[in-house]
Amino acid sequence: MEKRIIALSCSPSRGRNSDTLLDEFIQGANSISCTTIEKIYLDEIPIDYYRHDNQHGPHEHEVKFRELVEKIESANGLVIATPTYNFSVPAHLKNFIDRIRFLGLDLTQKNMFGQPVGKMSDLYLYFIVTGGTPSWAQKILFFAFPPFWLRGVFLYYGAKVIGALYTGNIRAFTNTRIRKTAYNHGRKYARRIEKEMGTHILEKIFWRPPQVE
């Protein structure tokens, strides 16, 4: 059965680090014949800032946002590629994650911790994160960087988090080895979706992305 994957490029800069590594990742995943991937630039999707009155879904004027939500709802996988901005992600990605709260959480149910129950159990997540912090420093302070936070958000939403790739190389888009690594991770990701493998137990407890220079 064919698996459908949505790949979100969240950098405002086309053809730079995270965007280029996402392209390589997509090529790797596409080499597995059972997958179909659609790449979408998130900054081309107008999304109102999160407010109380839009917490339950897109408003009528948010046509492209509604289309994106529908694609994610019918997808098997979601890949998010983003740069690191001041230890976090670009504002439009943070807003997108806030706005899809209705998609990720069942507010009518509570888990053992009294928190809403996640609804994304059928969605496989992968993160590609680039930045300017050297990999050795990111290894030590991994909890302060987007890969750790993104993992936490989507585990909270109930998704299956397959993994992530981080590089602190500021010219990763020109680095053949890093690009090849992204390609190989794309292949592994597609294979895991094909086999419907879940989140590793150790990843649920403690997680840090592999580093590439």
Backbone as ProteinMPNN parsed JSONL, in Angstrom:
{"seq_chain_A": "MEKRIIALSCSPSRGRNSDTLLDEFIQGANSISCTTIEKIYLDEIPIDYYRHDNQHGPHEHEVKFRELVEKIESANGLVIATPTYNFSVPAHLKNFIDRIRFLGLDLTQKNMFGQPVGKMSDLYLYFIVTGGTPSWAQKILFFAFPPFWLRGVFLYYGAKVIGALYTGNIRAFTNTRIRKTAYNHGRKYARRIEKEMGTHILEKIFWRPPQVE", "coords_chain_A": {"N_chain_A": [[0.84, -1.198, 0.0], [0.563, 2.182, -0.879], [2.339, 4.847, 0.685], [1.727, 8.087, 1.898], [3.387, 11.156, 2.191], [3.892, 14.28, 3.727], [6.03, 16.96, 3.255], [7.335, 19.557, 4.935], [8.856, 22.554, 4.276], [10.338, 24.892, 6.17], [11.926, 27.106, 6.173], [12.532, 30.53, 5.409], [14.358, 30.976, 3.463], [15.088, 29.941, 0.342], [16.687, 27.078, -1.028], [18.779, 26.959, 0.74], [20.302, 25.749, 3.779], [18.466, 23.949, 5.488], [16.392, 23.629, 3.66], [17.657, 22.543, 1.392], [18.678, 20.131, 2.456], [16.285, 18.908, 3.016], [15.342, 18.454, 0.424], [17.198, 16.515, -0.4], [16.59, 14.499, 1.427], [13.979, 13.919, 0.633], [14.472, 12.869, -1.933], [15.814, 10.534, -1.185], [13.77, 9.197, 0.235], [11.929, 8.914, -1.844], [13.161, 7.012, -3.344], [12.313, 4.677, -2.365], [9.862, 2.695, -3.45], [7.229, 2.648, -2.523], [6.359, 5.071, -1.572], [4.944, 8.386, -1.683], [5.694, 11.735, -1.945], [4.895, 15.037, -1.033], [6.132, 18.209, -1.301], [5.947, 21.168, 0.572], [6.061, 24.653, 0.973], [6.04, 26.269, 3.934], [5.836, 29.012, 4.467], [4.314, 29.946, 2.416], [1.758, 29.512, 3.043], [-0.86, 31.204, 4.236], [-1.506, 31.834, 7.589], [-3.44, 32.657, 10.288], [-2.507, 34.16, 13.436], [-2.478, 32.234, 16.451], [-5.402, 32.249, 18.359], [-8.035, 32.523, 20.813], [-10.469, 32.331, 19.454], [-9.889, 30.909, 17.143], [-9.064, 28.408, 17.76], [-10.169, 25.965, 17.218], [-9.882, 25.218, 14.607], [-9.231, 26.01, 11.072], [-10.281, 29.249, 9.895], [-12.833, 30.477, 7.619], [-11.602, 32.073, 5.649], [-9.059, 31.09, 5.59], [-8.037, 29.385, 3.452], [-5.882, 27.963, 2.195], [-4.559, 27.012, 4.429], [-6.491, 25.287, 5.488], [-6.531, 23.397, 3.443], [-3.952, 22.353, 3.739], [-4.155, 21.207, 6.29], [-6.035, 19.193, 5.752], [-4.532, 17.612, 4.03], [-2.522, 16.712, 5.756], [-4.065, 15.261, 7.534], [-4.788, 13.08, 5.977], [-2.397, 11.927, 5.444], [0.425, 9.661, 5.836], [2.882, 10.281, 6.834], [4.869, 12.995, 8.171], [7.245, 15.36, 7.505], [9.368, 17.722, 8.859], [11.322, 20.412, 8.093], [13.623, 22.713, 9.266], [15.316, 25.817, 9.995], [17.393, 26.914, 12.778], [16.412, 29.444, 14.867], [17.56, 31.609, 17.13], [17.724, 29.611, 19.206], [15.295, 28.446, 18.731], [12.507, 28.016, 16.491], [11.499, 29.341, 13.219], [8.995, 31.928, 13.285], [6.601, 31.409, 11.881], [6.465, 28.638, 11.8], [6.272, 27.939, 14.509], [3.783, 29.123, 15.039], [2.165, 27.62, 13.315], [2.327, 25.095, 14.555], [1.081, 25.693, 16.974], [-1.489, 26.302, 15.999], [-2.421, 23.862, 14.987], [-3.295, 22.486, 17.122], [-5.913, 21.587, 17.545], [-5.973, 19.509, 15.805], [-4.136, 17.791, 16.848], [-4.829, 17.126, 19.49], [-7.193, 15.556, 21.655], [-9.432, 17.11, 23.39], [-11.46, 16.289, 24.985], [-10.801, 14.072, 26.367], [-8.671, 12.69, 28.944], [-5.334, 11.85, 29.923], [-3.318, 9.727, 32.134], [-1.913, 11.681, 33.434], [-3.55, 13.798, 33.521], [-3.623, 15.268, 31.239], [-4.629, 16.345, 27.893], [-5.526, 13.854, 25.419], [-3.433, 12.621, 22.855], [-3.982, 12.748, 19.277], [-2.671, 11.948, 16.973], [-1.812, 9.375, 16.27], [-1.442, 7.822, 14.007], [0.423, 9.064, 12.456], [3.668, 9.526, 11.176], [6.526, 11.13, 12.245], [9.323, 13.17, 11.301], [12.297, 15.102, 11.745], [14.286, 17.665, 10.363], [16.879, 19.643, 11.154], [18.719, 22.595, 11.051], [21.509, 24.692, 11.976], [23.648, 27.188, 13.563], [25.186, 26.497, 15.657], [27.933, 24.671, 16.832], [28.235, 21.103, 16.466], [29.274, 19.727, 18.686], [28.651, 21.345, 20.85], [25.898, 21.416, 20.676], [25.325, 18.786, 21.251], [25.754, 18.672, 23.98], [23.972, 20.588, 24.99], [21.496, 19.735, 24.047], [18.818, 19.724, 24.819], [18.026, 22.321, 24.669], [17.524, 23.005, 22.105], [15.766, 23.082, 18.885], [15.261, 20.327, 17.843], [14.796, 18.684, 20.103], [12.638, 19.954, 21.41], [10.678, 19.926, 19.348], [10.305, 17.187, 19.066], [9.153, 16.622, 21.581], [6.704, 18.058, 21.423], [5.268, 16.754, 19.34], [5.181, 14.129, 20.241], [3.558, 14.602, 22.398], [1.288, 15.242, 20.978], [0.663, 12.726, 20.209], [1.86, 11.483, 18.051], [3.957, 9.254, 16.066], [7.255, 9.45, 16.547], [9.895, 9.282, 14.498], [12.532, 10.134, 14.234], [15.373, 12.413, 13.906], [17.546, 14.783, 12.291], [20.376, 16.686, 12.873], [22.452, 19.435, 12.012], [25.203, 21.58, 12.532], [26.62, 22.866, 10.674], [27.204, 25.68, 8.828], [27.192, 25.888, 6.127], [25.872, 23.739, 5.054], [24.379, 23.158, 2.819], [26.139, 23.033, 0.742], [27.699, 20.909, 1.287], [28.69, 17.822, 0.42], [28.798, 15.383, 1.824], [27.096, 15.715, 4.05], [24.712, 16.154, 2.719], [24.387, 13.682, 1.512], [24.041, 12.142, 3.782], [21.528, 13.074, 4.634], [19.997, 12.137, 2.491], [20.236, 9.348, 2.868], [18.983, 9.104, 5.346], [16.418, 9.735, 4.596], [15.719, 7.488, 3.069], [15.772, 5.506, 5.072], [13.749, 6.434, 6.733], [11.468, 6.222, 5.04], [11.396, 3.468, 4.731], [10.83, 2.643, 7.332], [8.273, 3.663, 7.653], [6.996, 2.188, 5.681], [7.126, -0.363, 6.816], [5.627, 0.112, 8.984], [6.633, 0.73, 11.544], [6.851, 1.577, 14.984], [7.452, 4.246, 17.438], [10.61, 4.092, 19.009], [11.155, 2.68, 22.252], [13.232, 3.757, 23.831], [13.491, 6.217, 22.674], [11.21, 7.459, 23.479], [11.747, 7.883, 26.119], [14.299, 9.129, 26.346], [16.055, 11.258, 24.238], [18.15, 12.198, 21.527], [19.2, 13.831, 18.611], [21.047, 12.442, 15.811], [24.277, 13.761, 14.927], [25.806, 15.757, 12.412], [28.702, 17.05, 10.892]], "CA_chain_A": [[0.0, 0.0, 0.0], [1.367, 3.397, -0.993], [2.351, 5.746, 1.831], [1.776, 9.494, 1.521], [4.175, 11.952, 3.137], [3.949, 15.726, 3.528], [7.331, 17.493, 3.648], [7.219, 21.007, 5.147], [10.071, 23.347, 4.319], [9.934, 26.008, 7.023], [12.886, 28.205, 6.081], [12.204, 31.582, 4.446], [15.439, 31.035, 2.471], [15.062, 28.805, -0.583], [17.96, 26.552, -1.493], [19.834, 27.008, 1.756], [20.617, 24.521, 4.496], [17.39, 23.003, 5.79], [15.627, 23.388, 2.436], [18.438, 21.636, 0.546], [18.711, 18.817, 3.09], [14.96, 18.322, 2.83], [15.301, 17.924, -0.947], [17.959, 15.264, -0.413], [15.792, 13.55, 2.203], [12.861, 13.523, -0.232], [14.996, 11.981, -2.961], [16.061, 9.248, -0.558], [12.484, 8.544, 0.507], [11.31, 8.573, -3.126], [13.8, 5.82, -3.908], [11.493, 3.56, -1.891], [8.763, 2.802, -4.418], [5.89, 2.676, -1.93], [6.087, 6.38, -0.982], [4.694, 9.58, -2.482], [5.974, 12.882, -1.078], [4.571, 16.368, -1.523], [6.858, 19.252, -0.585], [5.177, 22.397, 0.73], [6.735, 25.739, 1.678], [5.083, 26.723, 4.941], [5.618, 30.465, 4.425], [3.354, 30.239, 1.352], [0.434, 29.204, 3.583], [-1.268, 32.231, 5.21], [-2.116, 31.28, 8.8], [-3.624, 33.666, 11.341], [-1.918, 33.811, 14.719], [-3.356, 31.485, 17.34], [-6.235, 33.006, 19.303], [-9.11, 31.708, 21.384], [-11.561, 32.107, 18.5], [-9.528, 30.04, 16.014], [-8.4, 27.245, 18.323], [-10.82, 24.723, 16.808], [-9.641, 24.922, 13.205], [-9.086, 27.166, 10.175], [-11.437, 30.061, 9.552], [-13.238, 30.351, 6.215], [-10.667, 32.742, 4.758], [-7.771, 30.388, 5.617], [-8.271, 28.298, 2.496], [-4.678, 27.144, 2.02], [-4.303, 26.338, 5.695], [-7.431, 24.172, 5.571], [-6.066, 22.374, 2.504], [-2.793, 21.712, 4.352], [-4.655, 20.364, 7.376], [-6.656, 18.012, 5.149], [-3.46, 16.759, 3.517], [-1.876, 16.073, 6.899], [-5.011, 14.283, 8.082], [-4.827, 11.889, 5.131], [-1.023, 11.475, 5.204], [1.034, 8.691, 6.746], [4.09, 10.853, 7.418], [5.093, 14.44, 8.113], [8.649, 15.722, 7.693], [9.507, 19.157, 9.088], [12.7, 20.891, 7.948], [13.629, 24.086, 9.766], [16.541, 26.37, 10.589], [17.311, 27.304, 14.185], [16.423, 30.881, 15.088], [17.642, 31.947, 18.557], [17.405, 28.4, 19.964], [13.935, 28.012, 18.446], [12.177, 27.863, 15.077], [10.864, 30.534, 12.659], [7.698, 32.236, 13.9], [5.455, 30.798, 11.196], [6.403, 27.225, 12.183], [5.72, 27.9, 15.871], [2.358, 29.425, 14.939], [1.528, 26.45, 12.7], [2.214, 24.047, 15.571], [0.032, 26.133, 17.895], [-2.795, 26.263, 15.337], [-2.91, 22.497, 14.739], [-3.658, 21.882, 18.416], [-7.189, 20.89, 17.363], [-5.682, 18.302, 15.048], [-3.259, 16.925, 17.622], [-5.29, 16.779, 20.835], [-8.599, 15.334, 21.976], [-9.61, 17.837, 24.646], [-12.549, 15.679, 25.753], [-10.258, 12.952, 27.118], [-7.473, 12.986, 29.722], [-4.485, 10.704, 30.218], [-3.057, 9.51, 33.552], [-1.334, 12.899, 33.992], [-4.545, 14.843, 33.437], [-3.417, 16.027, 30.015], [-5.427, 15.869, 26.754], [-5.005, 12.681, 24.725], [-2.985, 12.902, 21.495], [-4.794, 12.122, 18.223], [-1.894, 11.737, 15.752], [-1.146, 8.079, 16.423], [-1.176, 7.215, 12.7], [1.325, 9.93, 11.711], [5.094, 9.325, 11.44], [7.219, 12.415, 12.181], [10.785, 13.255, 11.214], [12.714, 16.499, 11.779], [15.593, 18.066, 9.852], [17.139, 20.938, 11.789], [20.047, 23.149, 10.813], [21.8, 25.834, 12.837], [25.018, 27.661, 13.549], [25.879, 26.008, 16.845], [28.723, 23.464, 16.55], [27.582, 19.879, 16.901], [29.713, 19.314, 20.023], [27.901, 22.139, 21.821], [24.499, 20.989, 20.61], [25.239, 17.493, 21.934], [25.698, 18.92, 25.418], [22.778, 21.382, 25.3], [20.493, 19.295, 23.086], [17.477, 20.021, 25.328], [17.729, 23.738, 24.43], [17.447, 23.215, 20.656], [14.498, 22.663, 18.289], [14.934, 18.905, 17.695], [14.259, 18.143, 21.354], [11.323, 20.553, 21.625], [9.758, 19.423, 18.332], [9.991, 15.819, 19.44], [8.224, 16.656, 22.702], [5.392, 18.535, 20.975], [4.53, 15.773, 18.546], [4.867, 13.001, 21.113], [2.391, 15.087, 23.133], [0.171, 15.109, 20.047], [0.406, 11.312, 20.001], [2.465, 10.988, 16.809], [5.12, 8.374, 16.133], [8.438, 10.221, 16.198], [10.882, 8.347, 13.954], [13.878, 10.625, 14.501], [15.74, 13.733, 13.418], [18.935, 15.005, 11.882], [20.817, 18.05, 13.158], [23.802, 19.833, 11.649], [25.576, 22.951, 12.852], [27.433, 23.363, 9.565], [26.459, 26.811, 8.257], [27.146, 25.728, 4.682], [25.484, 22.345, 4.831], [23.809, 23.005, 1.477], [27.227, 22.781, -0.21], [28.482, 19.791, 1.802], [28.239, 16.582, -0.216], [28.636, 14.306, 2.806], [25.886, 15.969, 4.82], [23.579, 15.944, 1.825], [24.257, 12.23, 1.362], [23.468, 11.656, 5.035], [20.1, 13.378, 4.585], [19.424, 11.197, 1.522], [20.16, 8.032, 3.509], [17.951, 9.169, 6.383], [15.138, 9.69, 3.893], [15.471, 6.087, 2.731], [15.452, 4.773, 6.304], [12.434, 6.908, 7.174], [10.451, 5.619, 4.185], [11.328, 2.033, 5.027], [10.153, 2.463, 8.616], [6.846, 3.879, 7.412], [6.524, 1.036, 4.907], [6.982, -1.495, 7.733], [4.748, 0.577, 10.059], [7.355, 0.6, 12.814], [6.506, 2.646, 15.908], [8.506, 4.976, 18.129], [11.417, 3.274, 19.906], [10.905, 2.953, 23.666], [14.267, 4.645, 24.352], [13.233, 7.554, 22.16], [10.147, 8.036, 24.3], [12.307, 8.222, 27.421], [15.438, 10.046, 26.235], [16.314, 11.311, 22.802], [19.029, 13.224, 20.987], [19.384, 13.525, 17.196], [22.426, 12.263, 15.338], [24.921, 15.009, 14.532], [26.715, 15.733, 11.267], [29.476, 18.284, 10.773]], "C_chain_A": [[0.875, 1.248, 0.0], [1.218, 4.282, 0.235], [2.523, 7.187, 1.351], [2.457, 10.298, 2.613], [4.102, 13.43, 2.74], [5.288, 16.221, 4.067], [7.223, 19.016, 3.731], [8.594, 21.654, 5.211], [9.732, 24.657, 5.018], [10.929, 27.162, 7.035], [12.41, 29.25, 5.083], [13.222, 31.659, 3.309], [15.427, 29.783, 1.604], [16.491, 28.377, -0.93], [19.094, 26.634, -0.495], [19.843, 25.702, 2.551], [19.453, 23.557, 4.702], [16.572, 22.663, 4.547], [16.347, 22.395, 1.525], [18.478, 20.233, 1.147], [17.351, 18.13, 2.995], [14.829, 17.74, 1.427], [16.044, 16.594, -1.053], [17.191, 14.16, 0.313], [14.642, 13.015, 1.349], [13.329, 12.571, -1.321], [15.262, 10.587, -2.396], [14.775, 8.487, -0.295], [11.801, 8.112, -0.782], [11.95, 7.353, -3.785], [13.144, 4.543, -3.393], [10.164, 3.656, -2.629], [7.382, 2.958, -3.803], [5.513, 4.051, -1.392], [5.832, 7.452, -2.032], [4.837, 10.781, -1.562], [5.593, 14.183, -1.773], [5.301, 17.391, -0.667], [6.045, 20.539, -0.589], [6.03, 23.423, 1.48], [5.741, 26.368, 2.657], [4.822, 28.218, 4.861], [4.721, 30.898, 3.266], [1.913, 29.96, 1.796], [0.059, 30.293, 4.599], [-2.008, 31.582, 6.384], [-2.229, 32.39, 9.837], [-2.922, 33.206, 12.62], [-2.962, 33.13, 15.609], [-4.085, 32.423, 18.297], [-7.331, 32.064, 19.817], [-10.168, 31.374, 20.334], [-11.171, 31.27, 17.29], [-8.87, 28.743, 16.488], [-8.987, 25.92, 17.83], [-10.645, 24.393, 15.328], [-9.534, 26.175, 12.358], [-10.397, 27.93, 10.016], [-11.697, 29.971, 8.044], [-12.215, 30.963, 5.259], [-9.305, 32.038, 4.697], [-7.835, 29.142, 4.72], [-7.056, 27.381, 2.377], [-4.319, 26.392, 3.298], [-5.223, 25.13, 5.852], [-7.001, 23.032, 4.646], [-4.869, 21.619, 3.083], [-3.223, 20.773, 5.477], [-5.256, 19.079, 6.82], [-5.609, 17.052, 4.591], [-2.755, 16.015, 4.645], [-2.773, 14.995, 7.485], [-5.022, 12.987, 7.28], [-3.439, 11.304, 4.872], [-0.605, 10.41, 6.207], [2.232, 9.284, 7.48], [4.15, 12.356, 7.262], [6.558, 14.702, 8.434], [8.717, 17.238, 7.819], [10.981, 19.523, 9.023], [12.731, 22.364, 8.335], [15.029, 24.532, 10.161], [16.316, 26.627, 12.066], [17.417, 28.823, 14.274], [16.429, 31.145, 16.595], [17.166, 30.8, 19.446], [15.984, 27.89, 19.718], [13.74, 27.918, 16.935], [11.588, 29.158, 14.542], [9.435, 30.693, 13.184], [6.539, 31.531, 13.216], [5.345, 29.306, 11.496], [5.825, 27.087, 13.591], [4.225, 28.153, 15.842], [1.59, 28.253, 14.339], [1.307, 25.349, 13.739], [1.151, 24.41, 16.603], [-1.354, 25.957, 17.273], [-3.312, 24.847, 15.109], [-3.188, 21.749, 16.041], [-4.946, 21.079, 18.294], [-7.002, 19.564, 16.635], [-4.918, 17.291, 15.893], [-3.821, 16.426, 18.935], [-6.799, 16.567, 20.893], [-8.841, 15.937, 23.362], [-10.726, 17.257, 25.511], [-12.057, 14.502, 26.591], [-8.978, 13.378, 27.843], [-6.665, 11.705, 29.93], [-4.217, 10.616, 31.725], [-2.452, 10.737, 34.245], [-2.308, 14.075, 33.948], [-4.42, 15.717, 32.216], [-4.312, 15.499, 28.886], [-4.735, 14.707, 26.037], [-4.623, 13.048, 23.293], [-3.779, 12.123, 20.458], [-3.998, 11.745, 16.979], [-1.19, 10.38, 15.733], [-0.801, 7.408, 15.095], [-0.14, 7.987, 11.883], [2.78, 9.725, 12.157], [5.845, 10.632, 11.208], [8.728, 12.248, 12.038], [11.157, 14.727, 11.114], [14.123, 16.659, 11.208], [15.844, 19.475, 10.361], [18.572, 21.368, 11.506], [20.251, 24.363, 11.722], [23.248, 26.251, 12.718], [25.813, 27.216, 14.745], [26.657, 24.742, 16.509], [28.061, 22.223, 17.138], [27.995, 19.463, 18.31], [28.948, 20.065, 21.112], [26.432, 21.717, 21.848], [24.305, 19.639, 21.285], [25.061, 17.678, 23.433], [24.388, 19.599, 25.807], [21.596, 21.014, 24.403], [19.067, 19.664, 23.508], [17.064, 21.461, 25.062], [17.512, 24.03, 22.946], [16.17, 22.621, 20.072], [14.262, 21.156, 18.166], [14.307, 18.295, 18.941], [12.846, 18.664, 21.596], [10.296, 20.021, 20.627], [9.337, 17.996, 18.637], [8.94, 15.797, 20.544], [6.818, 17.054, 22.293], [4.621, 17.425, 20.277], [4.333, 14.441, 19.268], [3.648, 13.349, 21.969], [1.137, 14.983, 22.271], [-0.12, 13.655, 19.687], [1.035, 10.709, 18.773], [3.598, 10.004, 17.092], [6.328, 9.173, 15.647], [9.534, 9.261, 15.78], [12.304, 8.814, 14.242], [14.105, 12.013, 13.942], [17.203, 13.752, 13.011], [19.271, 16.461, 12.178], [22.221, 18.256, 12.609], [24.014, 21.294, 12.011], [26.472, 23.56, 11.786], [26.659, 24.467, 8.839], [26.447, 26.806, 6.735], [26.826, 24.273, 4.32], [24.962, 22.127, 3.407], [24.875, 22.762, 0.418], [28.036, 21.534, 0.163], [27.934, 18.473, 1.278], [27.959, 15.488, 0.803], [27.358, 14.49, 3.624], [24.643, 15.739, 3.966], [23.32, 14.455, 1.614], [23.649, 11.617, 2.621], [21.965, 11.887, 5.062], [19.375, 12.433, 3.629], [19.222, 9.828, 2.168], [19.106, 7.998, 4.615], [16.558, 9.146, 5.767], [14.756, 8.265, 3.524], [15.041, 5.297, 3.977], [14.063, 5.15, 6.82], [11.318, 6.245, 6.372], [10.301, 4.129, 4.466], [10.586, 1.78, 6.344], [8.651, 2.693, 8.48], [6.255, 2.685, 6.67], [6.25, -0.162, 5.817], [6.096, -1.165, 8.931], [5.368, 0.336, 11.431], [7.058, 1.812, 13.693], [7.715, 3.348, 16.495], [9.273, 4.024, 19.046], [11.14, 3.665, 21.356], [11.947, 3.9, 24.244], [14.064, 6.072, 23.873], [12.126, 8.238, 22.947], [10.693, 8.537, 25.635], [13.38, 9.308, 27.312], [15.874, 10.066, 24.781], [17.23, 12.466, 22.434], [19.291, 12.877, 19.536], [20.818, 13.235, 16.845], [22.976, 13.57, 14.81], [25.754, 14.787, 13.262], [27.399, 17.077, 11.147], [29.417, 18.82, 9.337]], "O_chain_A": [[1.817, 1.354, 0.786], [0.119, 4.451, 0.763], [3.366, 7.468, 0.498], [2.156, 10.149, 3.797], [4.233, 13.777, 1.566], [5.641, 15.933, 5.211], [7.042, 19.685, 2.714], [9.398, 21.343, 6.09], [8.928, 25.443, 4.515], [10.787, 28.095, 7.825], [11.928, 28.891, 4.009], [12.981, 32.329, 2.305], [15.724, 28.688, 2.083], [17.38, 29.211, -1.101], [20.25, 26.403, -0.848], [19.431, 24.662, 2.037], [19.456, 22.46, 4.145], [16.109, 21.532, 4.399], [15.717, 21.507, 0.952], [18.328, 19.248, 0.423], [17.278, 16.904, 2.903], [14.269, 16.657, 1.253], [15.58, 15.664, -1.713], [17.154, 13.018, -0.146], [14.366, 11.815, 1.341], [12.662, 11.577, -1.606], [14.973, 9.582, -3.046], [14.686, 7.288, -0.561], [11.162, 7.061, -0.82], [11.36, 6.735, -4.671], [13.388, 3.457, -3.92], [9.422, 4.618, -2.437], [6.448, 3.362, -4.495], [4.44, 4.195, -0.805], [6.414, 7.436, -3.116], [4.184, 10.851, -0.521], [5.921, 14.404, -2.939], [5.115, 17.437, 0.549], [5.519, 20.949, -1.624], [6.647, 23.103, 2.496], [4.725, 26.93, 2.247], [3.712, 28.664, 5.152], [4.401, 32.08, 3.139], [0.97, 30.147, 1.027], [0.599, 30.31, 5.705], [-3.0, 30.878, 6.198], [-1.226, 32.993, 10.218], [-2.765, 32.008, 12.855], [-4.158, 33.413, 15.528], [-3.477, 33.27, 18.953], [-7.512, 30.958, 19.308], [-10.703, 30.265, 20.32], [-12.035, 30.943, 16.477], [-8.201, 28.061, 15.712], [-8.371, 24.868, 18.003], [-11.194, 23.403, 14.844], [-9.723, 27.283, 12.86], [-11.479, 27.342, 10.003], [-10.872, 29.449, 7.295], [-11.987, 30.428, 4.174], [-8.485, 32.362, 3.838], [-7.703, 28.009, 5.185], [-7.189, 26.16, 2.45], [-3.83, 25.264, 3.244], [-4.786, 24.069, 6.298], [-7.09, 21.858, 5.006], [-4.772, 20.4, 2.944], [-2.703, 19.664, 5.594], [-5.014, 17.997, 7.355], [-5.77, 15.834, 4.666], [-2.429, 14.835, 4.513], [-2.294, 13.934, 7.886], [-5.24, 11.913, 7.84], [-3.309, 10.304, 4.166], [-1.195, 10.273, 7.279], [2.567, 8.866, 8.588], [3.561, 12.923, 6.342], [7.052, 14.319, 9.494], [8.182, 17.957, 6.975], [11.793, 19.013, 9.795], [11.965, 23.169, 7.805], [15.838, 23.721, 10.611], [15.187, 26.565, 12.551], [18.394, 29.414, 13.813], [15.419, 30.931, 17.264], [16.321, 30.985, 20.322], [15.52, 26.995, 20.424], [14.707, 27.757, 16.19], [11.204, 30.015, 15.338], [8.758, 29.71, 13.487], [5.596, 31.099, 13.879], [4.245, 28.755, 11.452], [4.987, 26.219, 13.838], [3.469, 27.477, 16.54], [0.495, 27.926, 14.796], [0.236, 24.747, 13.798], [0.404, 23.543, 17.058], [-2.285, 25.513, 17.945], [-4.525, 24.644, 15.043], [-3.302, 20.524, 16.05], [-5.06, 20.001, 18.878], [-7.771, 18.622, 16.824], [-5.034, 16.083, 15.686], [-3.356, 15.413, 19.457], [-7.573, 17.294, 20.27], [-8.491, 15.338, 24.379], [-10.915, 17.689, 26.648], [-12.796, 13.984, 27.428], [-8.29, 14.304, 27.414], [-7.226, 10.621, 30.09], [-4.824, 11.35, 32.505], [-2.468, 10.837, 35.472], [-1.951, 15.203, 34.288], [-5.028, 16.785, 32.145], [-4.712, 14.335, 28.912], [-3.509, 14.597, 26.053], [-5.393, 13.708, 22.594], [-4.2, 10.993, 20.704], [-4.586, 11.265, 16.01], [-0.076, 10.27, 15.222], [0.045, 6.515, 15.059], [0.15, 7.616, 10.746], [3.085, 9.746, 13.349], [5.809, 11.184, 10.108], [9.324, 11.316, 12.578], [10.446, 15.515, 10.49], [15.029, 15.89, 11.528], [15.099, 20.398, 10.033], [19.515, 20.601, 11.699], [19.288, 24.98, 12.176], [23.988, 25.737, 11.88], [27.001, 27.522, 14.846], [26.079, 23.814, 15.944], [27.408, 22.289, 18.18], [27.185, 18.912, 19.056], [28.634, 19.504, 22.162], [25.807, 21.668, 22.907], [23.236, 19.371, 21.833], [24.316, 16.94, 24.078], [23.767, 19.247, 26.81], [20.791, 21.873, 24.043], [18.206, 19.891, 22.657], [15.89, 21.803, 25.207], [17.333, 25.188, 22.569], [15.553, 21.752, 20.689], [13.127, 20.726, 18.371], [13.39, 17.481, 18.842], [11.954, 17.893, 21.95], [9.17, 19.7, 21.009], [8.17, 17.634, 18.489], [7.959, 15.057, 20.465], [5.844, 16.461, 22.757], [3.454, 17.184, 20.587], [3.409, 13.697, 18.939], [2.806, 12.491, 22.234], [0.055, 14.673, 22.771], [-1.057, 13.382, 18.936], [0.784, 9.544, 18.464], [4.123, 9.934, 18.203], [6.41, 9.529, 14.472], [10.051, 8.507, 16.605], [13.191, 7.991, 14.47], [13.164, 12.705, 13.553], [17.979, 12.857, 13.346], [18.536, 17.366, 11.782], [23.076, 17.378, 12.718], [23.133, 22.133, 11.825], [27.021, 24.645, 11.974], [25.582, 24.218, 8.297], [25.769, 27.627, 6.116], [27.422, 23.679, 3.42], [25.091, 21.033, 2.858], [24.556, 22.331, -0.69], [28.953, 21.149, -0.563], [26.837, 18.058, 1.653], [26.988, 14.744, 0.663], [26.624, 13.53, 3.861], [23.645, 15.195, 4.44], [22.17, 14.022, 1.546], [22.843, 10.69, 2.542], [21.208, 11.004, 5.464], [18.268, 11.981, 3.921], [18.159, 9.222, 2.03], [18.422, 6.991, 4.799], [15.625, 8.597, 6.354], [13.594, 7.879, 3.653], [14.081, 4.527, 3.941], [13.304, 4.298, 7.282], [10.34, 5.764, 6.943], [9.191, 3.598, 4.439], [9.814, 0.828, 6.46], [7.851, 2.004, 9.114], [5.156, 2.226, 6.984], [5.274, -0.887, 5.625], [5.837, -2.016, 9.781], [4.727, -0.182, 12.345], [7.018, 2.941, 13.206], [8.853, 3.085, 16.108], [8.667, 3.24, 19.775], [10.916, 4.838, 21.656], [11.61, 4.759, 25.058], [14.417, 7.024, 24.568], [12.111, 9.463, 23.067], [10.172, 9.493, 26.21], [13.38, 10.275, 28.074], [16.044, 9.015, 24.162], [17.102, 13.57, 22.963], [19.582, 11.718, 19.24], [21.727, 13.73, 17.512], [22.224, 14.4, 14.298], [26.338, 13.719, 13.084], [26.762, 18.122, 11.283], [30.012, 19.857, 9.041]]}, "name": "protein", "num_of_chains": 1, "seq": "MEKRIIALSCSPSRGRNSDTLLDEFIQGANSISCTTIEKIYLDEIPIDYYRHDNQHGPHEHEVKFRELVEKIESANGLVIATPTYNFSVPAHLKNFIDRIRFLGLDLTQKNMFGQPVGKMSDLYLYFIVTGGTPSWAQKILFFAFPPFWLRGVFLYYGAKVIGALYTGNIRAFTNTRIRKTAYNHGRKYARRIEKEMGTHILEKIFWRPPQVE"}
